[in-house]
């Protein structure tokens, strides 16, 4: 029953993180193409989406570690799984740094620094691709 609960939460968090990541990227891309800064309301909504995305990523980590221990006795499953953890670490690090930056910008009533956030988004996307390819290889 524990494994089923962890899997449910893991898949729910994966769904949320993926949807929020894609939705946020689409909105940000549309704003950049239009040459517009987000309105105050949209800025607050994007910050909230970012926080929810971070919660989803942390949930993925917690449930993933729990599943690895419950099903495989630990994180040392195979080399591909280790690579997956590396990719997932990039996603987590970029999410934490992005959220800290957004919180600081909001606290100072400033617009977020795109030059700071852009490499973090690239790092996050790279980590996501690495994690997805590696997890596919780890559990074939």
N, C-alpha and C positions, 0 to 999 in steps of 0.2 A: 504494500500500500504506500510506503514511503517513496519508493521509486516512481510509482504512478503520479503521486503528488509533485515530486520534483520535476518529472518530465513535463507535466501540465504547466507548471510555473515557468519552466525553461522555454517551452514553445510559446507561451503567452508573452514572455519577455522578448523573445526573438521576433515575434510578430510586431510587438510595440516598437522595439528599437528600429527594425527595418522600415516600418511605416513612417515613423517620425523622422528618420534619417532621409528618406526619399522625399517626403513632404517638405521638410525644412529646406532641402537642397533646391527643390523646384521653386519655392517662394523666394529664396535668396537669389537664385539665378534670374528670376523674372525682375526683381528689384534692380539688380546690377545691369541687366540689359536695358531697362527703362531709365537708368541713370538716376534712380530715386533712392532716398533713404526711407526706411520703413517709418510709418506713422508711429506715434507713441503707443497706441493700442496694439499695433502689429508687432512692435518691438517687444512689448510685454508678453505677447502671445508666443513669439519666437523664443524668448528666454524661458518661458514655462515649458515649451516643447523640449528645449535643451535639457532642462532639469529632469523632466520625465524620461527623456532618452538616457540620461546618466543613471537614473534609478533602474531602468530596464537593463542596462549594461551590467550594473552591479548585481542585479538579480540573476542575470545569466552566469556571472562568475560564481555566485554562491550556490546556485542550483547545479551548475556544471561540476564544481568541485565535489558537491554531495553525490552526484550521480557517478562520477569517476570512482569515488571511494566505495559507494554501494555496489556498483557493478563490476569494477575492475581492481578493487583493493588499493587504489591510489592513482596518482597522476602519471606515473611512469608506464603508460599504456604501450606506446611505441614511438618511434622517431617522428612520424607524421603528427601525432597528437602533441608532441613537444613543440613542433613548428606551429601548430594551431594555437597553442598557448602563447607563443611569441607574437603572432598576429593579433590575437585577442588583447594582449598587453598593450600593443600600439593603439588599438581602439580605445581601451580604457584610459590610457594616459592622455590621449588627445581629447577625450570627453571631459576628463577632470580639468585639464588646462583651459579648455574652451569655456567651461562653466565658471571657473575662477575669474577668467578675463571678463566674461559677460557680467558677472556680479560686481566686479570692480568698476566697470564702465557705468553700470546702472547706479551704483552708489555715488559716483562722481558726476552723474548726469551728463555723461559723454557718450558719443557714438562708439561702438566697438571698433577696434583697429583691424581693418580688413587685412592689412599686411601681416599682422600677427596670426589672424585666424586662418588665412588661406593655407599656409603650410600644415597647420594642424588638421584641416579637413582633408588635405592630400594624404597625410600620414594615416588618418583614420580610414580612408578608402583603401589605401594600400594594405593596412592591417586586416581589413575586412576581407579583401580578396585572398590574402595569404591564409587567413583562418578558414575560409570556406573551402578553398582548394585542399588544404591540409586535412580538414576534418573529413572531407570526402575520401581522401586517401587512407585516413586512419581507420575508418569503419566501412571498408568495402566488402 
